[in-house]
């Protein structure tokens, strides 16, 4: 008997994309599914579309709730889930028809608590896609410690809640922080800590849509500091772990990039980046950093004014290309 997989889809004002997302879930080759669509107070036609799909397929359940944000929606889905395994899919994304089957196979073959797949970015302009580049060329199984070490490194599987399959027990005492953004950074880290083993599948089976109006692409505000809150917690728990400190440095770089593009500068944030750079850069044995990223890190550390100018130019060119 196939173990049931619950797929939780938070839904908020995505009438343009929700159909493609749900269709990709209904097309899964793994059929013992419970698909929970959590309508988080949508004001467009998204909630009605969810109900229409519920009437089409008995595997779909719909929860309508007052708007509470992404974390609140995911937590509601977790609470209602009856599956042995959990997976999260964002309502503007879509997945390969064999994603769940491959993740379940890896989970059970390797006796792990979390299985992850690679993903592709899908850009709105021209419907272009780009597969996330990864550092491994074959499926791998890691201990919880090693998986946490790699979690913040950008050429592994990142802290996304999506592109992963979890044993439900991992969320017994863990919830997504409500009212925060970048909530999957700390939550994914916590469930990776709790897992005994984690498997990585090299195939790009999840398609992550890059939208200019999504949460992660909105204008920089004080809420962006939620990311540093999570990173500082992780850093404080691993003061001597070179892998995690290096990953924290990378997240400080991402944060500074967004500040630069929004014409904001926080001296204390830059100082912490510099400290992390001096503490961790070049000290990871066996880890090869991409040339472009390495140049970024060095230039920001030693010539931040030049870096600021070049980064703004880069972002403008990137907007034209994608």
C-alpha positions as CSV (number, residue, x, y, z in Angstrom):
1,X,0.0,0.0,0.0
2,X,1.4,3.4,-1.0
3,X,1.8,5.8,1.9
4,X,-0.3,8.9,1.5
5,X,1.4,12.2,0.6
6,X,-0.2,15.4,1.6
7,X,0.7,18.3,-0.7
8,X,0.0,21.7,0.9
9,X,-0.6,24.7,-1.4
10,X,-1.1,28.1,0.1
11,X,-3.2,30.2,-2.2
12,X,-3.5,34.0,-2.3
13,X,-4.6,36.0,-5.4
14,X,-3.0,33.8,-8.0
15,X,-5.9,33.2,-10.4
16,X,-3.5,33.6,-13.3
17,X,-1.3,30.7,-12.2
18,X,-3.3,28.4,-9.9
19,X,-4.6,26.3,-12.7
20,X,-1.2,25.2,-14.0
21,X,-0.1,24.5,-10.4
22,X,-3.1,22.2,-9.6
23,X,-3.0,20.5,-12.9
24,X,0.6,19.6,-12.4
25,X,-0.3,18.0,-9.0
26,X,-3.3,16.1,-10.4
27,X,-0.9,14.7,-13.1
28,X,1.4,13.1,-10.6
29,X,2.4,9.5,-11.4
30,X,2.2,8.9,-7.6
31,X,-1.5,8.7,-7.0
32,X,-2.1,8.3,-3.3
33,X,-2.3,12.0,-2.7
34,X,-4.1,14.5,-0.5
35,X,-3.9,18.0,-2.0
36,X,-4.8,20.7,0.5
37,X,-5.5,24.1,-1.1
38,X,-5.4,26.8,1.6
39,X,-7.2,29.9,0.3
40,X,-5.7,32.6,2.5
41,X,-8.4,35.2,2.1
42,X,-8.0,35.7,-1.6
43,X,-9.8,38.7,-3.1
44,X,-9.7,37.5,-6.7
45,X,-11.1,34.3,-8.2
46,X,-8.5,32.0,-6.7
47,X,-10.8,30.7,-3.9
48,X,-13.6,29.8,-6.4
49,X,-11.1,28.1,-8.7
50,X,-9.9,26.0,-5.8
51,X,-13.6,24.9,-5.1
52,X,-14.0,24.0,-8.8
53,X,-11.0,21.7,-8.6
54,X,-12.3,20.2,-5.4
55,X,-15.5,19.1,-7.2
56,X,-13.4,17.6,-10.0
57,X,-11.1,15.4,-7.9
58,X,-11.9,13.9,-4.5
59,X,-8.2,14.1,-3.5
60,X,-8.4,17.9,-3.3
61,X,-9.5,19.5,-0.1
62,X,-10.0,23.3,0.2
63,X,-9.6,25.4,3.4
64,X,-10.9,29.0,3.2
65,X,-9.4,31.2,5.9
66,X,-8.9,34.8,6.8
67,X,-5.7,36.2,5.4
68,X,-2.8,35.5,7.7
69,X,0.1,35.2,5.4
70,X,2.2,32.4,4.0
71,X,3.3,30.9,7.3
72,X,-0.3,30.9,8.6
73,X,-1.5,29.1,5.5
74,X,1.2,26.5,5.6
75,X,0.5,25.9,9.3
76,X,-3.2,25.4,8.6
77,X,-2.4,22.9,6.0
78,X,0.0,21.0,8.3
79,X,-2.7,20.8,11.0
80,X,-5.3,19.4,8.5
81,X,-2.9,17.0,6.8
82,X,-3.6,13.2,7.1
83,X,-0.7,12.0,5.0
84,X,2.4,10.1,6.2
85,X,4.5,12.5,4.1
86,X,4.2,16.3,3.5
87,X,5.2,18.4,0.6
88,X,4.7,22.1,-0.1
89,X,4.1,23.7,-3.4
90,X,3.6,27.4,-3.9
91,X,0.5,28.3,-5.9
92,X,2.3,30.2,-8.6
93,X,4.8,27.3,-9.2
94,X,4.3,23.9,-10.8
95,X,6.1,20.5,-10.7
96,X,7.2,17.7,-12.9
97,X,4.6,14.8,-13.2
98,X,7.0,12.4,-11.4
99,X,8.3,14.7,-8.6
100,X,6.4,13.0,-5.8
101,X,7.1,9.5,-7.1
102,X,10.9,10.2,-7.2
103,X,11.0,11.8,-3.8
104,X,9.0,9.0,-2.2
105,X,11.3,6.4,-3.9
106,X,14.4,8.2,-2.6
107,X,12.9,8.6,0.9
108,X,12.1,4.9,1.2
109,X,15.1,3.5,-0.6
110,X,17.5,5.4,1.6
111,X,15.5,5.3,4.8
112,X,15.6,9.1,5.2
113,X,13.3,11.7,6.8
114,X,13.6,14.3,4.1
115,X,14.1,14.0,0.3
116,X,14.9,17.0,-1.9
117,X,15.0,17.6,-5.6
118,X,16.6,20.2,-7.7
119,X,14.6,23.0,-9.3
120,X,14.4,25.4,-12.3
121,X,13.7,29.1,-12.2
122,X,11.0,30.2,-14.6
123,X,11.1,33.8,-15.7
124,X,8.0,35.7,-16.7
125,X,9.6,37.6,-19.5
126,X,9.7,35.3,-22.5
127,X,8.9,32.3,-20.3
128,X,12.6,31.5,-20.0
129,X,13.8,28.9,-17.5
130,X,17.2,28.2,-15.9
131,X,18.1,25.1,-13.9
132,X,19.6,25.8,-10.5
133,X,23.3,24.8,-10.7
134,X,24.3,22.2,-8.1
135,X,27.6,21.0,-6.8
136,X,26.7,17.2,-7.0
137,X,26.4,15.1,-10.1
138,X,24.7,12.1,-8.5
139,X,22.0,11.4,-5.9
140,X,23.4,11.7,-2.4
141,X,22.4,10.8,1.2
142,X,23.6,13.0,4.1
143,X,23.5,12.9,7.8
144,X,21.5,15.6,9.5
145,X,24.7,17.4,10.4
146,X,26.1,17.4,6.9
147,X,22.7,18.4,5.4
148,X,22.6,21.4,7.7
149,X,26.1,22.3,6.7
150,X,25.1,22.4,3.0
151,X,21.7,24.0,3.5
152,X,22.9,27.6,3.3
153,X,25.3,27.0,0.4
154,X,23.7,28.2,-2.8
155,X,24.7,25.3,-5.0
156,X,22.9,22.7,-3.0
157,X,19.1,22.8,-2.2
158,X,18.6,26.0,-0.2
159,X,16.1,26.7,2.5
160,X,13.0,26.6,0.3
161,X,10.1,24.9,2.0
162,X,9.2,23.6,-1.5
163,X,11.2,21.1,-3.6
164,X,11.2,18.7,-0.6
165,X,9.3,15.8,0.8
166,X,9.1,15.5,4.6
167,X,8.0,12.8,7.1
168,X,5.1,14.5,8.9
169,X,6.5,13.9,12.4
170,X,9.1,16.5,11.8
171,X,6.5,19.2,12.1
172,X,5.1,17.9,15.4
173,X,6.8,20.7,17.4
174,X,7.8,23.0,14.5
175,X,5.6,25.6,12.9
176,X,6.3,28.4,10.4
177,X,6.7,31.8,12.1
178,X,3.5,33.8,11.5
179,X,3.9,37.5,10.4
180,X,7.4,37.1,9.2
181,X,9.0,36.8,5.7
182,X,11.8,34.4,4.7
183,X,10.1,32.1,7.1
184,X,11.3,29.0,5.4
185,X,15.0,29.7,6.2
186,X,14.7,29.0,9.9
187,X,11.9,26.4,9.6
188,X,13.8,24.3,7.0
189,X,16.9,24.6,9.2
190,X,14.9,23.3,12.2
191,X,13.5,20.3,10.4
192,X,16.9,19.4,8.9
193,X,18.2,19.5,12.4
194,X,15.5,17.1,13.5
195,X,15.8,14.7,10.6
196,X,18.2,11.7,10.9
197,X,19.2,11.6,7.2
198,X,18.4,13.7,4.1
199,X,18.6,12.6,0.5
200,X,19.3,14.8,-2.5
201,X,17.9,13.9,-6.0
202,X,19.8,15.7,-8.8
203,X,16.8,16.0,-11.2
204,X,15.2,19.5,-11.5
205,X,11.6,18.5,-10.8
206,X,10.2,21.7,-9.3
207,X,9.6,24.9,-11.3
208,X,9.9,28.1,-9.3
209,X,8.3,31.1,-11.0
210,X,10.2,34.4,-10.7
211,X,7.5,37.0,-10.4
212,X,8.2,40.7,-10.0
213,X,5.3,41.1,-7.6
214,X,6.0,38.1,-5.4
215,X,6.9,38.5,-1.7
216,X,10.6,37.9,-2.4
217,X,10.7,40.6,-5.1
218,X,8.9,43.5,-3.3
219,X,10.6,46.7,-2.4
220,X,13.1,46.5,0.5
221,X,11.5,47.4,3.9
222,X,12.2,46.7,7.5
223,X,10.5,43.3,7.1
224,X,13.5,42.2,5.1
225,X,15.5,42.2,8.4
226,X,13.5,39.0,9.2
227,X,16.1,37.2,7.1
228,X,19.0,38.4,9.2
229,X,17.0,37.4,12.4
230,X,17.0,33.8,11.2
231,X,20.6,33.9,9.9
232,X,21.8,35.3,13.2
233,X,20.0,32.6,15.2
234,X,21.6,29.9,13.0
235,X,25.0,31.7,13.3
236,X,24.7,31.9,17.1
237,X,24.1,28.1,17.4
238,X,27.1,27.3,15.2
239,X,29.9,29.7,16.2
240,X,32.7,27.4,15.1
241,X,31.1,25.7,12.1
242,X,32.9,26.9,9.0
243,X,30.3,25.6,6.5
244,X,27.4,27.3,8.3
245,X,29.4,30.6,8.9
246,X,30.2,30.6,5.2
247,X,26.6,30.1,4.4
248,X,25.6,32.9,6.7
249,X,28.1,35.2,4.9
250,X,26.4,34.4,1.6
251,X,23.0,35.4,3.1
252,X,24.5,38.6,4.3
253,X,25.7,39.2,0.8
254,X,22.1,38.6,-0.6
255,X,20.8,41.0,2.0
256,X,23.3,43.7,1.1
257,X,22.5,43.3,-2.6
258,X,18.9,44.1,-1.9
259,X,19.9,47.1,0.2
260,X,22.1,48.4,-2.6
261,X,19.4,48.0,-5.2
262,X,17.0,49.9,-3.0
263,X,19.6,52.6,-2.3
264,X,19.9,51.7,1.4
265,X,23.0,51.3,3.4
266,X,23.3,49.8,6.9
267,X,26.8,50.1,8.3
268,X,26.3,47.5,11.0
269,X,25.1,44.9,8.4
270,X,28.2,45.5,6.3
271,X,30.5,45.3,9.3
272,X,29.0,41.9,10.2
273,X,29.5,40.7,6.6
274,X,33.1,41.8,6.7
275,X,33.6,39.9,10.0
276,X,32.1,36.7,8.5
277,X,34.2,37.1,5.4
278,X,37.4,37.3,7.4
279,X,36.3,34.4,9.6
280,X,35.2,32.0,6.9
281,X,36.2,32.9,3.3
282,X,38.6,30.5,1.7
283,X,38.5,28.1,4.7
284,X,36.2,25.4,3.3
285,X,38.2,22.3,2.2
286,X,36.8,20.7,-0.9
287,X,34.3,23.4,-1.6
288,X,34.7,25.1,-5.0
289,X,33.0,28.5,-5.2
290,X,31.9,29.8,-8.6
291,X,34.2,32.5,-10.0
292,X,31.4,35.1,-10.3
293,X,30.3,34.6,-6.7
294,X,33.9,34.6,-5.4
295,X,34.6,37.9,-7.2
296,X,31.4,39.4,-5.6
297,X,32.4,38.4,-2.1
298,X,36.0,39.7,-2.5
299,X,34.9,43.0,-4.1
300,X,32.3,43.7,-1.5
301,X,34.8,43.1,1.2
302,X,37.6,45.2,-0.1
303,X,36.0,47.8,-2.5
304,X,32.4,48.2,-1.5
305,X,31.9,51.5,-3.4
306,X,33.0,49.9,-6.7
307,X,30.8,46.9,-5.8
308,X,27.8,49.1,-5.3
309,X,28.1,50.6,-8.7
310,X,28.7,47.4,-10.5
311,X,25.9,45.6,-8.8
312,X,23.3,48.2,-9.8
313,X,24.5,47.9,-13.4
314,X,24.3,44.1,-13.2
315,X,20.7,44.1,-11.8
316,X,19.6,46.5,-14.6
317,X,21.1,44.3,-17.3
318,X,19.6,41.2,-15.6
319,X,16.1,42.8,-15.8
320,X,16.6,43.3,-19.6
321,X,17.8,39.7,-20.2
322,X,15.1,38.0,-18.1
